[in-house]
Amino acid sequence: MKAKTHRFLLLLLSIGIAVIFFFVSGCSHETLKGKPVNMLGDAGRSNSFEQFGGFITYGTYTDKYDVSEKAGAIVPPLALSNEEFIYATTDGRIIAFIVGEKFWEKKLDKGAVANGMMCADAEQNSYIIDSNGMIYSFNYDGKLRWKHTVTDSPLGESTLPCDLLALSDGVLAGTTDGVVCKFSFEGKRLWTASFPSGIEKTLSAADDCPLLCISSENEQDTLAMLSQTGSVKWKRATDTRLVKYPVAGKSAIYVAGLRYVGEDVLSNVFAYDFSGNLLWRKDWSLVPRSISVAENGDIFVNVFNAGLGDQVSAVFKMNEHGKIIWKKFFRYSIPTPVMISETSLAYLGVTSNTVGLYFLDREKGDNFNVQSFSNELPIMHAATVRPDGAISFAYYQNIGFVRADEPWFHKSLPW
């Protein structure tokens, strides 16, 4: 009888372990394999994460992978799934983590460090650009596939590599002194274009056609769309200094800038269709920091006051025609773009003493939750959004994250 009871308890224990393993592994299966992965949402840099459902707002959690190492993140880590990340460190390493464990680690050449947003293709090959303008491609298992420089000339002291962008058929790269090029995923240079007056650091695209802000010396910058083969489809000169990357929605392109009128600073938000026709323009006294666009065309603009005195930030919601639906004002800085989920908005709010991840109702703009990061180590003010809706921020001085998430067993529940 005792032997049967013992066997029965062992069977229950085995079943329990199997169930726990199933739930834990089930929480981590959501992967981004099968499509290109870019920071800021997608190739249009829309900051929309609606494909992931809703953001998780349950509580604050930390992942500290190796507290003995003082290196931290130098660019936002790239999520390949809920538990798989490509992490570029301040000492020039590229590390792949799976469920908090190192899967592989590489060192960049000649003392270089990553110096731009990373991306990945549909097969989860990763692409990194370093401070020397060298692009590296690693496969999922960490094998170096290829590496090339954006340009054969050394980068100037004031020249930065552009953030990488994965398109459907290759990777877009560039340098802020005006070189833009496209590589196939296999490493073949497909084309190179040059804009000697310089370009903005972050590139975006609409229907695989690159979008870039071309600098000018008279503070009248130009928005341009290139073809898929690198020729200029159209250019639209503005009377402003374009201060942020172009953002492409489903049917329109948005860009923001500053215009100086005497001693006054005015800001502008422009909307163009994909043929370069101006749809509308808004002039404000507040300065746009970033633009986000939802799948239904809703626009969320993060703005701040440029004068002296208390920091005031605001989030404006507009419809696709530029009509303001609501605006909310806050007494803190908002360094991140507004991130969009199916039902809510999220952004980082920072004062001299506090740091928190704020969540707003998407329809009305009401604040319904905040996760405090004030007691954490210094974090990067750029988010990594996992496909389960958890928002993470990497540490500057240690390898790891702080995140808004929920316990693993919550994710295994059917309700």
C-alpha positions in Angstrom: 0.0 0.0 0.0 2.8 2.4 0.9 4.6 1.6 -2.3 1.4 2.4 -4.3 1.0 5.7 -2.4 4.6 6.5 -3.1 4.3 5.9 -6.8 1.1 7.9 -6.9 2.8 10.9 -5.2 5.7 10.6 -7.6 3.2 10.6 -10.5 1.5 13.7 -9.2 4.9 15.4 -8.7 5.9 14.5 -12.3 2.6 15.8 -13.7 3.0 19.0 -11.6 6.5 19.6 -12.9 5.3 19.0 -16.5 2.4 21.4 -16.1 4.7 24.1 -14.7 7.2 23.6 -17.5 4.3 23.7 -20.0 3.0 27.0 -18.6 6.5 28.6 -18.3 7.5 27.6 -21.8 4.0 28.6 -23.1 4.5 32.1 -21.8 7.7 32.5 -23.8 6.7 31.2 -27.2 5.5 34.4 -28.8 8.1 35.2 -31.4 8.6 37.8 -34.1 10.1 35.3 -36.5 8.6 35.5 -39.9 8.7 39.3 -40.4 11.3 42.0 -40.2 11.9 43.5 -36.8 12.6 47.2 -36.3 12.8 49.6 -33.4 10.0 52.1 -33.0 7.3 49.7 -34.2 7.9 49.0 -37.8 9.6 50.2 -41.0 7.5 53.3 -40.9 8.8 54.1 -37.3 5.1 54.6 -36.3 5.6 53.5 -32.7 2.5 51.3 -33.1 2.6 47.9 -31.3 -1.1 47.2 -31.9 -0.1 43.8 -33.4 0.9 42.7 -29.9 -2.5 43.5 -28.4 -2.5 45.5 -25.1 0.4 46.6 -22.9 0.9 44.9 -19.6 0.5 47.2 -16.6 0.4 44.7 -13.6 3.7 45.6 -11.9 7.4 46.4 -12.1 9.9 43.6 -12.5 13.7 43.4 -13.1 16.0 41.1 -15.0 19.7 41.4 -14.0 21.7 39.0 -16.1 25.2 39.6 -14.8 25.5 42.1 -11.9 29.3 41.6 -11.8 29.7 43.3 -15.2 29.6 47.1 -15.2 28.8 47.4 -18.9 25.3 48.3 -19.8 23.3 48.9 -23.0 24.5 51.4 -25.5 21.5 51.2 -27.9 18.0 49.8 -27.2 18.1 46.0 -27.1 16.2 44.2 -29.9 13.5 41.7 -28.9 13.1 38.6 -31.1 10.5 37.1 -28.8 9.3 37.4 -25.2 12.5 35.9 -23.9 15.1 36.4 -26.7 17.0 39.7 -27.0 20.0 41.0 -28.9 21.9 43.3 -26.4 24.7 45.7 -27.5 26.9 46.8 -24.6 29.0 49.9 -23.8 32.2 47.8 -24.0 31.6 46.7 -27.6 30.0 43.3 -27.2 26.9 41.9 -28.9 25.1 39.4 -26.7 22.1 37.2 -27.4 20.1 36.2 -24.4 17.5 33.5 -24.2 15.4 33.3 -20.9 18.1 35.4 -19.2 21.0 33.2 -20.2 23.8 34.0 -22.7 23.2 32.2 -25.9 26.1 33.7 -27.8 28.5 36.7 -27.5 30.6 38.5 -30.0 33.0 41.4 -29.9 33.0 44.2 -32.5 36.1 45.1 -34.4 38.8 47.7 -33.5 37.4 48.9 -30.2 34.1 49.9 -31.8 30.7 50.0 -30.1 27.2 49.8 -31.6 26.0 53.2 -32.7 22.5 52.9 -34.0 19.3 51.0 -33.7 19.5 47.4 -34.6 17.1 45.3 -36.7 16.4 41.8 -37.7 15.0 40.0 -40.8 12.3 37.5 -41.0 14.7 34.6 -40.3 15.9 36.4 -37.2 19.3 37.2 -38.6 20.4 40.4 -36.7 22.0 43.5 -38.1 24.2 45.9 -36.1 26.0 49.1 -37.1 29.1 50.3 -35.1 30.8 53.6 -34.5 33.1 53.1 -37.5 30.2 52.7 -39.9 30.6 48.9 -40.1 27.5 46.7 -40.5 27.6 43.2 -39.1 25.0 40.5 -39.7 24.8 37.5 -37.4 22.6 34.5 -37.8 20.3 33.3 -35.0 23.1 31.1 -33.6 25.6 33.9 -33.5 27.6 33.0 -36.6 28.9 36.1 -38.5 27.2 36.1 -41.9 28.9 39.2 -43.4 30.1 42.7 -42.6 30.5 45.8 -44.8 31.2 49.5 -44.3 28.5 52.0 -45.3 31.2 54.1 -47.0 34.9 53.5 -47.8 35.8 56.9 -46.3 36.4 57.2 -42.5 33.6 58.8 -40.6 34.2 62.5 -39.7 34.2 63.6 -36.1 30.6 64.9 -36.3 29.3 62.1 -38.5 27.1 59.4 -37.0 25.9 56.1 -38.5 22.2 56.1 -39.1 19.8 53.7 -37.4 19.4 50.5 -39.4 16.1 49.7 -41.0 14.9 46.3 -42.2 12.7 46.4 -45.3 11.0 43.4 -46.9 14.0 42.7 -49.2 17.1 44.2 -47.5 18.6 46.5 -44.9 18.8 50.3 -45.2 21.8 52.0 -43.7 23.5 55.4 -43.9 25.6 58.1 -42.3 24.5 61.6 -41.2 26.9 63.2 -43.7 24.5 62.1 -46.4 25.3 58.6 -47.6 22.4 56.2 -47.8 22.7 52.6 -49.0 20.8 49.3 -49.2 22.2 45.8 -48.7 20.4 42.6 -49.5 20.0 40.3 -46.6 22.8 38.2 -48.1 25.2 41.2 -47.9 25.2 42.4 -51.5 25.3 46.2 -51.8 22.2 47.0 -54.0 22.6 50.7 -54.3 24.2 53.9 -52.8 22.8 57.4 -52.8 24.4 60.6 -51.7 23.1 63.9 -50.2 26.1 66.0 -49.4 24.3 68.5 -47.1 23.6 65.7 -44.7 20.6 63.7 -43.4 18.8 63.0 -40.1 20.0 60.0 -38.1 16.9 57.9 -38.2 15.6 56.6 -41.6 12.1 55.3 -42.2 10.1 53.9 -45.1 6.7 53.6 -46.7 6.0 50.6 -48.9 9.7 49.8 -48.9 10.5 53.3 -50.2 13.0 55.0 -48.0 12.1 58.3 -46.3 14.7 60.8 -45.1 15.1 64.4 -43.9 17.8 66.2 -45.9 19.5 69.0 -44.1 20.1 72.5 -45.4 22.3 75.4 -44.4 19.4 77.9 -44.4 17.2 76.0 -41.9 14.8 75.0 -44.7 15.1 71.2 -44.7 13.7 68.8 -47.2 11.6 65.7 -46.9 12.4 63.1 -49.6 11.2 59.7 -50.7 13.5 57.4 -52.6 12.5 54.5 -54.8 13.2 50.9 -54.0 16.2 51.2 -56.3 17.6 54.3 -54.6 16.6 57.1 -57.0 14.7 60.1 -55.8 11.0 59.8 -56.3 10.2 63.3 -54.9 11.5 66.0 -52.6 9.5 68.6 -50.7 11.3 71.6 -49.3 9.9 73.1 -46.1 10.4 76.4 -44.4 11.5 74.7 -41.2 14.4 72.8 -39.6 13.1 69.2 -39.5 13.9 67.9 -36.1 12.7 64.3 -36.2 12.6 61.3 -38.5 9.6 61.0 -40.8 6.8 58.7 -39.6 4.7 56.7 -42.1 1.2 55.6 -41.4 -1.1 53.5 -43.6 -1.7 56.4 -46.1 0.3 59.4 -45.0 3.7 60.6 -43.9 4.2 62.9 -40.9 7.2 65.1 -40.1 7.9 67.8 -37.5 10.1 70.9 -37.5 11.0 74.3 -36.0 10.7 77.7 -37.6 12.3 80.9 -36.2 10.3 84.1 -36.6 12.4 86.9 -35.0 12.9 85.8 -31.4 10.0 83.4 -31.5 10.2 79.7 -32.1 7.2 78.1 -33.9 6.8 74.4 -34.5 5.2 72.7 -37.4 3.7 69.2 -38.1 3.3 68.3 -41.8 1.2 65.5 -43.4 2.0 64.4 -46.9 0.5 61.6 -49.0 2.8 58.9 -50.5 3.0 61.0 -53.7 4.5 64.0 -51.8 1.3 66.1 -51.8 0.8 68.3 -48.7 -2.4 67.2 -47.0 -2.2 69.6 -44.0 0.0 71.6 -41.8 -0.3 72.6 -38.1 1.6 75.5 -36.5 2.1 75.4 -32.7 4.0 77.2 -30.0 4.9 73.9 -28.3 7.8 71.9 -29.7 7.1 68.4 -31.1 9.4 65.7 -29.7 8.0 62.7 -31.5 5.0 61.6 -33.7 3.2 58.2 -33.4 0.6 56.9 -35.8 -2.0 54.2 -35.1 -3.3 51.7 -37.6 -6.6 53.5 -37.9 -4.8 56.8 -38.7 -5.0 58.4 -35.2 -1.9 60.6 -34.6 -0.3 61.1 -31.2 2.2 64.0 -30.9 4.5 64.4 -27.9 5.3 68.1 -27.4 7.1 70.3 -24.8 7.7 73.9 -23.9 11.0 75.3 -25.2 11.2 78.3 -22.8 12.6 78.7 -19.3 10.7 77.7 -16.2 9.0 74.5 -15.2 9.1 71.6 -17.6 5.7 71.2 -19.3 4.9 68.3 -21.7 1.8 67.4 -23.5 0.3 64.6 -25.6 -2.0 65.6 -28.5 -4.4 63.2 -30.2 -5.4 64.1 -33.7 -7.4 62.4 -36.4 -5.9 61.7 -39.8 -7.1 65.1 -41.0 -5.1 66.9 -38.3 -8.1 67.8 -36.1 -7.2 67.8 -32.4 -9.3 65.2 -30.5 -7.8 65.8 -27.1 -4.7 67.2 -25.4 -3.3 66.4 -22.0 -0.6 68.5 -20.2 1.9 67.1 -17.6 4.7 68.6 -15.4 7.4 66.2 -16.4 9.5 65.5 -19.4 8.5 62.8 -21.9 11.7 61.5 -23.6 10.1 58.6 -25.4 7.7 58.5 -28.3 4.1 57.7 -27.4 3.8 53.9 -27.8 0.4 52.7 -29.1 -1.4 49.4 -28.2 -4.9 48.3 -29.1 -6.4 50.0 -26.1 -3.8 52.1 -24.4 -0.8 54.5 -24.8 2.5 54.3 -22.9 5.5 56.6 -22.5 8.3 57.4 -20.0 7.8 60.4 -17.7 10.9 61.9 -16.1 11.5 64.6 -13.5 14.7 65.5 -11.6 13.6 63.0 -8.9 11.3 60.4 -10.5 11.1 58.1 -13.5 7.9 56.2 -14.4 6.2 54.4 -17.2 2.8 56.1 -17.7 -0.3 54.5 -19.3 -3.1 56.5 -20.8 -6.5 55.5 -22.1 -6.2 55.7 -25.8 -9.7 57.1 -26.5 -9.9 59.8 -23.7 -6.3 60.3 -22.7 -6.9 59.7 -19.0 -4.0 58.4 -17.0 -4.9 55.0 -15.5 -1.6 53.5 -14.3 2.0 54.3 -13.7 4.9 51.9 -12.9 7.6 53.6 -11.0 11.3 53.0 -11.9 12.6 55.7 -9.5 14.4 53.2 -7.3 16.1 51.4 -10.1 19.5 51.7 -11.6 19.8 54.4 -14.4 17.9 53.2 -17.5 18.0 54.0 -21.2 15.2 56.4 -22.2 14.3 54.1 -25.2 11.9 51.2 -24.8 12.1 47.6 -26.0 8.6 46.2 -26.5 8.1 42.5 -26.3 5.4 40.7 -28.4 3.5 39.8 -25.2 3.0 43.6 -24.5 5.6 44.0 -21.8 7.6 47.2 -22.1 11.3 47.0 -21.0 14.1 49.6 -20.5 17.7 48.5 -20.4 20.2 49.5 -17.8 23.0 51.9 -18.6 25.5 50.4 -16.1 24.5 46.8 -15.7 23.3 44.1 -18.2 19.6 43.7 -17.7 16.2 45.4 -17.8 13.4 46.9 -15.7 10.0 46.2 -17.2 6.3 46.6 -16.7 5.0 43.1 -16.8 3.1 40.5 -14.8 4.0 37.2 -13.1 4.5 34.2 -15.4 1.6 32.2 -13.9 -0.8 35.1 -14.7 0.0 34.6 -18.4 -0.9 30.9 -18.1 -4.4 31.5 -16.8 -7.2 31.2 -19.3 -8.9 34.5 -18.2 
